[in-house]
Amino acid sequence: MADVVDIDCGTLWIVATPIGTLGDFSARAGQVLEQVDLLLAEDTRRTRRLLTGLDLSIKGRLRSFHEHNEPEMVPVVLRCLQEGGDAAIVSDAGTPVLSDPGFELIRRVRKAGFSVASVPGPSAFVAALAASGQPPLPAVLIGFLPPKKGQRRRRLAEPIMGQASTVIFLSPHRIGSEIMDAAEILGEDRPATLMAELSKKHERVEIGTLGSLAIGREVQNPKGEYVLVIGPPRSEFRSSGKPGSLQAHEAYRAALELTGDRREAMRTAAVGLGLGRREFYALLLENEDL
């Protein structure tokens, strides 16, 4: 039996929700949501369905919270906290604030002297990065790219995109143009992993380069949630023998988990890093203990 969560009055809770599988929702998260006086949700209908599916009943008010009404909702939250209540914020899926509204709310709550606490849980950013086979550190979350082509290409051209593994959330109806823009700006040989429907039954992963992932993508009609993890340029992670070897082993392990076949995993990982099979195998041999 889970312990009862002790909630201090005057706390804003940041609660992570499942990105695809209800079983990923923690008992502690459920206890917090049932006890707060005000629950802010990106989409109240979707959150009600989630609560129903988890057999949770909330005592507090459920209010819509999104980028268009954040300024007017800040005073509502502050009033709740000032009156001795507690509030929580959830997004449609994953950890709030990272790629959703909430930063200004948290800043104002802290400035007013109230507590802000997180209930850790699912995160598409962390899940994708960990399973991608790309270098985990340093890494940066870009979130969704701008819908307009000019703004999108300028974002992709920012210096930080060439210095670390980069995680991008893709819009299904723009997935082809977004990957092609990334390939043109960052280089077709840039290693990348495309992941769809993370944590769901039909989760899919493609490991390759931006160029290979872009092929034929514009004529497809994809559905679901997509995450693109772009590895750093090969010169960044192969500046010495050890980083190259680490990258090779990470890519091989990820590919082996997906394919279940050693030979196919070797081929997939080598292509993903833009290497020939012999060159890739040589990197694996540099550090056989990994």
FIMI-221447 format. One record per residue: residue in one letter; x, y, z of N, C-alpha, C, O in turn. Coordinates in steps of 0.2 Angstrom, whole numbers, padded with zeros to 4 digits, always signed. Example, Ala and Ser with C-alpha at 12.3 -4.5 7.8 and 13.67 -1.06 7.14 Angstrom:
<nodes>
A+0066-0028+0039+0062-0022+0039+0066-0016+0039+0071-0017+0042S+0064-0011+0035+0068-0005+0036+0064+0000+0039+0067+0006+0040
</nodes>
This chain:
<nodes>
M+0004-0006+0000+0000+0000+0000+0004+0006+0000+0009+0007+0004A+0003+0011-0004+0007+0017-0005+0006+0021+0001+0001+0022+0004D+0011+0025+0003+0011+0030+0008+0007+0036+0006+0007+0038+0000V+0004+0039+0011+0000+0045+0010+0004+0051+0009+0009+0052+0012V+0003+0055+0003+0007+0060+0002+0005+0066+0007+0000+0068+0007D+0010+0069+0010+0009+0075+0014+0010+0081+0010+0016+0083+0008I+0005+0084+0009+0005+0091+0005+0005+0097+0010+0000+0098+0014D+0010+0101+0009+0010+0107+0013+0005+0112+0009+0006+0113+0003C+0002+0116+0013-0003+0121+0010+0002+0126+0006+0007+0128+0009G-0001+0129+0001+0003+0134-0003+0008+0131-0007+0013+0134-0009T+0007+0125-0010+0012+0122-0015+0009+0121-0022+0003+0119-0023L+0012+0123-0027+0011+0122-0034+0014+0115-0036+0021+0115-0036W+0011+0110-0038+0014+0104-0040+0014+0103-0047+0009+0104-0051I+0020+0101-0050+0021+0099-0057+0020+0092-0058+0025+0088-0055V+0015+0089-0061+0014+0082-0061+0014+0079-0068+0011+0081-0072A+0019+0074-0068+0020+0071-0075+0014+0066-0076+0012+0062-0071T+0012+0065-0082+0007+0061-0084+0009+0056-0090+0014+0058-0093P+0006+0050-0091+0009+0045-0096+0009+0048-0103+0005+0053-0105I+0014+0046-0106+0015+0048-0113+0012+0043-0118+0012+0044-0124G+0009+0037-0115+0006+0032-0119+0004+0026-0116-0001+0023-0118T+0006+0025-0110+0004+0019-0106+0002+0021-0099+0006+0024-0095L-0004+0020-0097-0007+0022-0091-0003+0019-0085-0003+0022-0080G+0000+0013-0086+0004+0010-0081+0010+0014-0078+0013+0013-0073D+0012+0019-0082+0018+0023-0081+0016+0029-0076+0020+0032-0073F+0009+0029-0074+0007+0035-0070+0008+0032-0063+0006+0027-0061S+0012+0036-0058+0014+0034-0052+0008+0035-0047+0004+0039-0047A+0008+0031-0041+0004+0031-0036+0004+0038-0033-0001+0041-0031R+0010+0041-0032+0011+0047-0029+0008+0053-0033+0005+0057-0030A+0008+0052-0039+0005+0057-0044-0002+0057-0043-0005+0063-0042G-0005+0051-0042-0012+0051-0041-0015+0054-0035-0020+0057-0034Q-0011+0053-0030-0012+0055-0023-0012+0063-0023-0016+0066-0020V-0007+0066-0026-0007+0073-0027-0013+0076-0030-0016+0081-0028L-0015+0073-0036-0020+0076-0040-0027+0075-0036-0031+0079-0037E-0028+0070-0032-0034+0069-0028-0034+0074-0022-0040+0075-0020Q-0029+0077-0020-0029+0081-0014-0028+0088-0015-0030+0092-0011V-0026+0090-0021-0025+0098-0023-0032+0101-0023-0037+0098-0025D-0032+0107-0022-0039+0111-0023-0040+0114-0030-0046+0116-0031L-0035+0114-0034-0035+0117-0040-0031+0113-0045-0025+0112-0044L-0033+0111-0050-0030+0107-0055-0030+0110-0062-0035+0111-0065L-0024+0112-0065-0023+0115-0071-0022+0110-0076-0017+0106-0076A-0025+0110-0082-0024+0105-0087-0024+0109-0094-0028+0113-0095E-0020+0106-0098-0019+0109-0105-0026+0108-0109-0028+0112-0112D-0029+0102-0108-0035+0100-0111-0039+0097-0106-0038+0091-0104T-0044+0100-0103-0048+0097-0098-0052+0091-0100-0053+0086-0095R-0054+0090-0106-0058+0084-0108-0053+0078-0108-0055+0073-0105R-0047+0079-0110-0042+0074-0111-0040+0072-0103-0039+0066-0102T-0039+0077-0099-0037+0075-0092-0043+0072-0089-0041+0067-0085R-0049+0073-0090-0055+0070-0087-0055+0062-0089-0056+0058-0085R-0053+0061-0095-0053+0054-0098-0047+0050-0094-0048+0045-0092L-0041+0054-0093-0036+0051-0090-0038+0049-0083-0036+0044-0080L-0041+0054-0079-0043+0053-0072-0048+0047-0072-0047+0043-0067T-0052+0047-0076-0057+0041-0076-0054+0035-0078-0055+0030-0074G-0049+0034-0082-0046+0028-0084-0041+0026-0078-0040+0020-0077L-0039+0030-0074-0035+0029-0068-0039+0028-0062-0037+0026-0056D-0046+0029-0062-0051+0028-0057-0049+0033-0051-0049+0031-0045L-0047+0039-0053-0046+0045-0049-0052+0050-0048-0055+0051-0053S-0053+0052-0042-0058+0057-0042-0055+0063-0038-0051+0062-0033I-0056+0069-0041-0052+0075-0039-0057+0079-0035-0063+0080-0037K-0055+0082-0029-0060+0086-0025-0059+0093-0027-0064+0097-0026G-0054+0095-0031-0053+0102-0033-0056+0104-0039-0059+0100-0043R-0055+0110-0041-0058+0113-0047-0053+0111-0053-0047+0111-0052L-0056+0109-0059-0052+0107-0065-0053+0113-0069-0058+0115-0072R-0047+0117-0071-0047+0123-0075-0042+0122-0081-0037+0119-0081S-0044+0125-0087-0040+0125-0093-0034+0129-0092-0035+0135-0089F-0029+0127-0094-0022+0131-0094-0018+0130-0100-0016+0125-0101H-0018+0135-0104-0014+0135-0110-0010+0142-0111-0011+0146-0108E-0007+0142-0117-0003+0148-0118-0007+0154-0119-0004+0160-0118H-0013+0153-0121-0017+0159-0122-0020+0162-0116-0022+0168-0116N-0021+0158-0111-0024+0161-0105-0020+0161-0099-0022+0162-0093E-0013+0159-0100-0009+0159-0094-0008+0165-0090-0009+0165-0084P-0008+0171-0093-0008+0177-0089-0014+0178-0085-0013+0181-0079E-0020+0176-0087-0026+0177-0083-0027+0172-0078-0030+0173-0073M-0023+0166-0079-0024+0161-0074-0019+0161-0068-0020+0158-0063V-0013+0165-0069-0008+0166-0064-0012+0169-0057-0010+0166-0052P-0016+0174-0058-0019+0177-0052-0024+0172-0048-0024+0172-0042V-0027+0167-0052-0031+0162-0050-0027+0157-0045-0030+0155-0040V-0022+0155-0048-0017+0151-0044-0015+0154-0038-0015+0151-0033L-0012+0160-0039-0010+0164-0033-0015+0165-0027-0013+0164-0021R-0021+0166-0029-0027+0167-0024-0028+0160-0021-0029+0160-0015C-0028+0155-0024-0029+0148-0021-0023+0147-0016-0025+0144-0011L-0017+0148-0018-0011+0147-0013-0012+0152-0007-0010+0150-0002Q-0014+0158-0008-0014+0163-0003-0020+0161+0002-0019+0163+0008E-0025+0157+0000-0030+0155+0004-0029+0149+0007-0033+0146+0011G-0023+0146+0007-0020+0140+0010-0021+0134+0006-0021+0128+0009G-0023+0135+0000-0024+0129-0004-0018+0126-0008-0013+0130-0007D-0019+0121-0012-0013+0119-0016-0016+0118-0023-0022+0117-0024A-0011+0118-0028-0013+0118-0035-0008+0113-0038-0003+0112-0036A-0010+0110-0044-0006+0106-0048-0007+0108-0055-0012+0110-0057I-0002+0106-0059-0002+0107-0066+0000+0101-0070+0005+0098-0068V-0004+0099-0075-0003+0093-0079-0003+0096-0086-0007+0100-0088S+0000+0092-0091+0000+0093-0098-0004+0087-0101-0006+0083-0097D-0005+0087-0107-0009+0082-0111-0005+0075-0110-0008+0070-0109A+0002+0076-0110+0006+0070-0109+0013+0072-0107+0016+0077-0110G+0016+0068-0103+0023+0069-0101+0023+0074-0095+0019+0076-0091T+0029+0077-0095+0031+0082-0089+0029+0089-0091+0032+0091-0097P+0025+0093-0088+0023+0099-0089+0029+0104-0090+0034+0103-0087V+0028+0110-0093+0032+0116-0093+0038+0115-0098+0040+0120-0102L+0041+0109-0099+0046+0108-0104+0045+0110-0111+0049+0114-0114S+0039+0108-0113+0037+0110-0120+0030+0113-0120+0026+0113-0125D+0028+0115-0114+0021+0118-0113+0021+0124-0109+0026+0126-0106P+0016+0128-0109+0015+0134-0104+0017+0132-0097+0016+0126-0095G+0018+0137-0093+0019+0136-0086+0025+0139-0083+0026+0140-0077F+0030+0141-0087+0036+0144-0085+0034+0151-0081+0037+0152-0075E+0030+0155-0084+0029+0161-0081+0025+0160-0074+0026+0164-0070L+0020+0155-0074+0017+0154-0068+0021+0152-0063+0021+0154-0057I+0026+0147-0064+0031+0145-0059+0035+0151-0057+0036+0151-0051R+0037+0155-0061+0041+0161-0059+0037+0165-0054+0040+0168-0049R+0031+0167-0056+0027+0171-0052+0025+0168-0045+0025+0171-0040V+0024+0161-0045+0023+0158-0039+0029+0158-0034+0028+0159-0028R+0034+0157-0037+0040+0157-0033+0042+0164-0030+0044+0165-0024K+0041+0169-0034+0042+0176-0033+0037+0178-0027+0039+0182-0023A+0031+0175-0027+0026+0177-0021+0028+0173-0015+0024+0174-0010G+0033+0169-0015+0035+0165-0009+0032+0159-0008+0032+0156-0002F+0028+0156-0013+0025+0149-0012+0030+0144-0015+0035+0145-0018S+0029+0138-0013+0033+0132-0015+0031+0129-0021+0025+0129-0023V+0036+0127-0025+0034+0123-0031+0038+0116-0031+0044+0116-0029A+0034+0111-0032+0037+0104-0031+0035+0100-0037+0030+0101-0040S+0040+0095-0039+0038+0091-0045+0037+0084-0042+0039+0082-0037V+0032+0081-0046+0031+0074-0045+0034+0070-0052+0030+0070-0057P+0040+0068-0052+0043+0065-0058+0039+0060-0061+0036+0056-0057G+0040+0059-0067+0037+0054-0071+0039+0054-0078+0044+0056-0080P+0034+0051-0082+0036+0051-0090+0038+0057-0093+0035+0063-0091S+0042+0057-0098+0045+0062-0101+0047+0060-0108+0052+0056-0109A+0044+0062-0113+0046+0060-0120+0053+0062-0122+0057+0059-0125F+0055+0068-0119+0062+0070-0120+0067+0065-0117+0072+0063-0121V+0066+0063-0111+0071+0058-0108+0070+0052-0111+0075+0048-0112A+0064+0049-0112+0063+0042-0115+0066+0042-0122+0069+0037-0123A+0065+0047-0126+0068+0047-0133+0076+0047-0133+0079+0043-0136L+0078+0051-0129+0086+0052-0128+0089+0046-0126+0094+0044-0129A+0086+0043-0121+0089+0037-0118+0089+0031-0122+0094+0027-0122A+0084+0030-0127+0084+0024-0131+0086+0026-0138+0086+0021-0142S+0088+0032-0140+0090+0034-0146+0096+0031-0149+0097+0030-0155G+0101+0029-0145+0107+0027-0147+0112+0033-0149+0118+0032-0151Q+0109+0039-0148+0114+0045-0149+0117+0047-0142+0114+0045-0137P+0122+0051-0142+0126+0052-0136+0121+0056-0131+0118+0061-0133P+0120+0054-0125+0115+0057-0120+0117+0063-0118+0113+0067-0116L+0124+0065-0117+0126+0071-0115+0132+0074-0119+0136+0070-0121P+0132+0081-0120+0127+0085-0118+0121+0085-0123+0121+0082-0129A+0115+0087-0121+0109+0086-0125+0105+0092-0124+0105+0096-0118V+0101+0094-0129+0096+0100-0128+0089+0098-0131+0089+0095-0136L+0084+0101-0128+0077+0100-0130+0075+0106-0134+0075+0112-0131I+0073+0105-0140+0071+0111-0144+0063+0111-0144+0060+0117-0144G+0060+0105-0142+0053+0105-0142+0050+0105-0150+0053+0102-0154F+0045+0109-0151+0042+0109-0157+0045+0115-0161+0046+0120-0159L+0046+0113-0168+0049+0119-0172+0043+0123-0174+0038+0121-0175P+0045+0129-0176+0040+0134-0179+0037+0131-0185+0040+0128-0189P+0030+0133-0186+0027+0130-0192+0029+0133-0198+0029+0130-0204K+0031+0140-0198+0033+0143-0204+0040+0141-0206+0045+0141-0202K+0041+0140-0213+0047+0137-0215+0053+0141-0214+0059+0139-0212G+0053+0148-0215+0058+0153-0214+0060+0153-0206+0066+0152-0205Q+0055+0153-0202+0057+0153-0195+0060+0146-0192+0064+0146-0188R+0057+0141-0195+0060+0134-0194+0067+0133-0196+0071+0131-0192R+0069+0136-0202+0076+0135-0204+0080+0139-0200+0086+0137-0199R+0078+0145-0198+0082+0149-0194+0084+0146-0187+0089+0146-0184R+0079+0143-0184+0079+0139-0178+0084+0133-0179+0089+0132-0174L+0084+0130-0184+0088+0124-0185+0096+0126-0187+0100+0123-0185A+0097+0133-0189+0103+0135-0190+0107+0138-0184+0112+0140-0184E+0103+0138-0178+0106+0141-0172+0112+0137-0170+0112+0131-0171P+0117+0140-0167+0124+0137-0166+0123+0131-0161+0127+0126-0162I+0118+0131-0156+0118+0125-0152+0116+0119-0155+0117+0113-0152M+0113+0119-0161+0111+0113-0165+0117+0109-0167+0116+0103-0169G+0123+0112-0167+0129+0109-0170+0133+0107-0164+0139+0105-0166Q+0131+0107-0158+0136+0106-0153+0133+0100-0148+0137+0098-0144A+0127+0098-0149+0125+0093-0144+0120+0088-0147+0117+0090-0153S+0118+0083-0144+0112+0079-0146+0106+0083-0145+0105+0087-0140T+0102+0083-0150+0096+0088-0150+0089+0084-0151+0089+0080-0155V+0085+0085-0146+0078+0082-0147+0073+0087-0149+0072+0092-0146I+0069+0085-0154+0064+0089-0157+0058+0085-0158+0057+0079-0160F+0052+0088-0156+0045+0085-0156+0043+0087-0163+0043+0093-0165L+0041+0082-0167+0039+0083-0174+0031+0084-0174+0027+0080-0171S+0028+0088-0179+0021+0088-0180+0020+0083-0186+0023+0084-0191P+0015+0078-0185+0014+0073-0190+0013+0076-0197+0015+0073-0201H+0009+0081-0197+0008+0084-0204+0013+0088-0207+0013+0090-0213R+0019+0089-0203+0024+0092-0206+0031+0088-0206+0036+0091-0207I+0030+0082-0204+0036+0078-0202+0041+0078-0208+0047+0078-0207G+0038+0077-0214+0043+0077-0220+0047+0083-0221+0053+0083-0222S+0043+0089-0221+0047+0095-0222+0051+0097-0217+0057+0100-0218E+0050+0095-0211+0054+0097-0205+0061+0092-0205+0066+0095-0204I+0060+0086-0207+0066+0082-0207+0070+0084-0213+0077+0084-0213M+0067+0086-0219+0071+0088-0225+0075+0095-0223+0080+0096-0225D+0071+0099-0220+0074+0106-0218+0080+0104-0213+0086+0107-0214A+0080+0100-0209+0085+0098-0204+0091+0095-0208+0097+0097-0206A+0089+0091-0213+0095+0088-0217+0098+0093-0221+0105+0093-0221E+0095+0098-0224+0098+0103-0228+0102+0108-0223+0108+0110-0226I+0100+0109-0218+0103+0114-0213+0109+0111-0209+0114+0114-0209L+0108+0105-0207+0113+0102-0202+0117+0097-0206+0122+0095-0203G+0115+0095-0212+0119+0090-0216+0116+0083-0216+0113+0081-0211E+0115+0080-0222+0112+0074-0223+0115+0068-0219+0112+0063-0218D+0122+0069-0218+0125+0063-0215+0125+0064-0207+0128+0060-0204R+0121+0069-0204+0121+0069-0197+0117+0063-0194+0111+0062-0197P+0120+0060-0190+0116+0054-0187+0110+0056-0183+0110+0061-0180A+0105+0052-0184+0098+0054-0181+0094+0047-0180+0095+0042-0183T+0089+0048-0175+0085+0043-0173+0078+0046-0173+0076+0051-0170L+0073+0042-0177+0066+0044-0177+0062+0039-0173+0062+0033-0175M+0058+0042-0168+0054+0038-0164+0047+0040-0164+0045+0046-0164A+0043+0035-0164+0035+0036-0165+0032+0032-0160+0034+0026-0158E+0027+0035-0157+0022+0032-0152+0026+0029-0146+0025+0023-0144L+0030+0033-0143+0034+0031-0137+0030+0028-0132+0025+0030-0130S+0032+0022-0129+0029+0018-0124+0023+0015-0126+0019+0012-0121K+0020+0016-0132+0014+0013-0134+0015+0006-0137+0021+0004-0138K+0010+0002-0138+0011-0005-0141+0014-0005-0148+0018-0009-0149H+0013+0000-0152+0016+0000-0159+0021+0005-0159+0022+0009-0164E+0025+0006-0154+0031+0010-0154+0036+0008-0160+0037+0002-0161R+0038+0013-0163+0043+0012-0169+0049+0016-0169+0049+0022-0166V+0055+0014-0171+0061+0017-0170+0065+0016-0177+0065+0010-0179E+0067+0021-0180+0072+0021-0186+0078+0025-0184+0078+0030-0182I+0084+0021-0185+0090+0024-0184+0094+0025-0191+0094+0020-0195G+0096+0031-0192+0100+0032-0198+0103+0039-0198+0106+0041-0193T+0102+0042-0204+0105+0049-0204+0099+0054-0206+0094+0051-0208L+0100+0060-0205+0094+0065-0207+0093+0064-0215+0087+0064-0216G+0098+0062-0219+0096+0061-0226+0092+0055-0227+0087+0055-0231S+0094+0049-0224+0091+0043-0225+0084+0043-0222+0079+0040-0225L+0083+0047-0216+0076+0047-0213+0071+0052-0217+0065+0051-0217A+0074+0056-0221+0070+0061-0225+0067+0058-0231+0062+0060-0234I+0071+0052-0234+0069+0049-0240+0062+0047-0240+0060+0042-0236G+0058+0049-0245+0051+0047-0245+0046+0049-0240+0040+0047-0240R+0049+0053-0235+0044+0055-0229+0039+0060-0232+0034+0060-0228E+0040+0064-0237+0035+0069-0239+0029+0066-0242+0024+0069-0242V+0029+0060-0244+0024+0057-0247+0020+0052-0243+0014+0050-0244Q+0022+0052-0237+0018+0048-0232+0013+0052-0228+0014+0058-0228N+0009+0049-0225+0003+0052-0221+0004+0049-0214-0001+0046-0212P+0009+0051-0210+0010+0048-0203+0005+0051-0198+0002+0056-0199K+0004+0046-0193-0001+0048-0188+0003+0047-0181+0008+0043-0181G+0001+0050-0176+0004+0048-0169+0009+0054-0167+0009+0059-0171E+0013+0052-0162+0017+0057-0159+0025+0055-0162+0026+0049-0161Y+0028+0060-0164+0035+0058-0167+0040+0062-0163+0039+0068-0161V+0046+0059-0162+0052+0063-0159+0058+0061-0163+0059+0056-0165L+0061+0067-0164+0068+0066-0168+0073+0068-0164+0074+0073-0161V+0078+0063-0163+0084+0064-0159+0090+0065-0164+0092+0060-0167I+0093+0070-0164+0099+0072-0169+0105+0071-0165+0106+0075-0160G+0109+0067-0167+0116+0066-0164+0120+0072-0166+0119+0076-0171P+0126+0073-0162+0131+0079-0164+0134+0077-0170+0134+0071-0172P+0137+0081-0174+0141+0080-0180+0147+0075-0178+0149+0074-0172R+0148+0070-0183+0153+0065-0181+0160+0068-0179+0163+0064-0175S+0162+0074-0181+0168+0077-0178+0168+0078-0171+0173+0079-0168E+0161+0079-0168+0161+0081-0161+0162+0075-0157+0165+0075-0152F+0159+0069-0159+0160+0063-0155+0165+0058-0157+0166+0053-0153R+0169+0060-0162+0174+0056-0164+0181+0060-0164+0186+0058-0168S+0181+0065-0159+0187+0069-0159+0193+0065-0156+0199+0067-0157S+0191+0059-0152+0197+0055-0150+0194+0048-0150+0188+0047-0151G+0198+0043-0149+0196+0036-0150+0190+0034-0145+0186+0031-0147K+0191+0036-0139+0186+0034-0134+0179+0036-0135+0174+0032-0135P+0178+0043-0136+0171+0045-0138+0168+0041-0144+0162+0039-0144G+0172+0040-0149+0170+0036-0155+0168+0029-0153+0163+0027-0156S+0172+0026-0149+0170+0019-0147+0164+0019-0142+0160+0015-0143L+0163+0024-0138+0157+0024-0134+0151+0025-0138+0146+0022-0137Q+0151+0030-0143+0146+0031-0147+0144+0024-0151+0138+0023-0152A+0149+0021-0154+0148+0015-0157+0144+0010-0153+0139+0006-0155H+0146+0009-0147+0143+0004-0143+0136+0006-0141+0132+0001-0140E+0135+0012-0140+0128+0014-0138+0123+0013-0144+0118+0011-0143A+0126+0015-0150+0122+0014-0156+0120+0006-0157+0115+0004-0159Y+0126+0002-0156+0125-0005-0157+0120-0008-0152+0116-0012-0154R+0120-0006-0146+0116-0009-0141+0109-0007-0142+0104-0011-0142A+0108-0001-0144+0101+0002-0146+0098-0002-0152+0092-0004-0152A+0102-0003-0157+0100-0007-0163+0099-0014-0162+0094-0017-0164L+0103-0017-0157+0102-0024-0156+0096-0025-0152+0092-0030-0153E+0094-0021-0148+0088-0021-0144+0082-0021-0148+0077-0024-0147L+0082-0017-0154+0077-0016-0158+0076-0022-0163+0071-0024-0165T+0082-0024-0166+0082-0030-0171+0082-0037-0168+0079-0041-0171G+0086-0037-0163+0087-0044-0160+0092-0048-0164+0093-0054-0162D+0095-0045-0169+0100-0049-0173+0106-0045-0173+0106-0039-0175R+0112-0049-0172+0118-0045-0171+0120-0042-0178+0123-0037-0178R+0120-0046-0183+0122-0044-0190+0118-0038-0192+0121-0033-0194E+0111-0038-0191+0107-0033-0193+0108-0027-0189+0108-0021-0191A+0110-0028-0182+0111-0022-0178+0118-0019-0180+0118-0013-0179M+0123-0023-0182+0129-0020-0184+0128-0015-0190+0130-0010-0191R+0124-0018-0195+0122-0014-0201+0119-0008-0199+0120-0002-0202T+0113-0008-0195+0109-0003-0194+0113+0003-0190+0112+0009-0192A+0117+0001-0185+0121+0006-0181+0126+0009-0185+0127+0015-0184A+0129+0005-0190+0135+0008-0194+0132+0013-0199+0134+0019-0199V+0126+0012-0201+0122+0017-0206+0120+0023-0202+0121+0028-0204G+0118+0022-0196+0116+0027-0192+0121+0032-0190+0120+0038-0189L+0127+0029-0189+0133+0034-0188+0137+0036-0194+0142+0040-0194G+0134+0034-0200+0137+0036-0206+0144+0033-0207+0148+0036-0210L+0145+0027-0205+0151+0023-0205+0151+0017-0210+0145+0014-0210G+0156+0015-0212+0157+0008-0216+0157+0003-0210+0159+0004-0205R+0155-0003-0212+0155-0009-0207+0162-0010-0204+0162-0011-0198R+0167-0010-0208+0173-0011-0205+0176-0006-0201+0178-0007-0195E+0174+0001-0202+0176+0006-0198+0172+0006-0192+0175+0007-0186F+0166+0004-0192+0162+0003-0186+0164-0002-0182+0164-0001-0176Y+0166-0008-0185+0168-0014-0181+0175-0012-0177+0176-0014-0172A+0179-0008-0181+0185-0006-0178+0184-0002-0171+0188-0002-0166L+0179+0003-0172+0177+0007-0166+0175+0002-0160+0177+0004-0154L+0171-0003-0162+0169-0007-0156+0175-0011-0153+0175-0012-0147L+0180-0013-0157+0185-0016-0154+0190-0012-0150+0194-0014-0146E+0189-0005-0151+0194-0001-0147+0192-0001-0139+0197+0000-0135N+0186-0003-0138+0185-0004-0130+0180-0010-0130+0174-0008-0129E+0182-0016-0130+0178-0021-0129+0174-0023-0123+0170-0027-0122D+0177-0019-0118+0174-0020-0111+0167-0016-0110+0164-0017-0105L+0165-0012-0115+0159-0008-0114+0153-0012-0115+0147-0010-0115
</nodes>
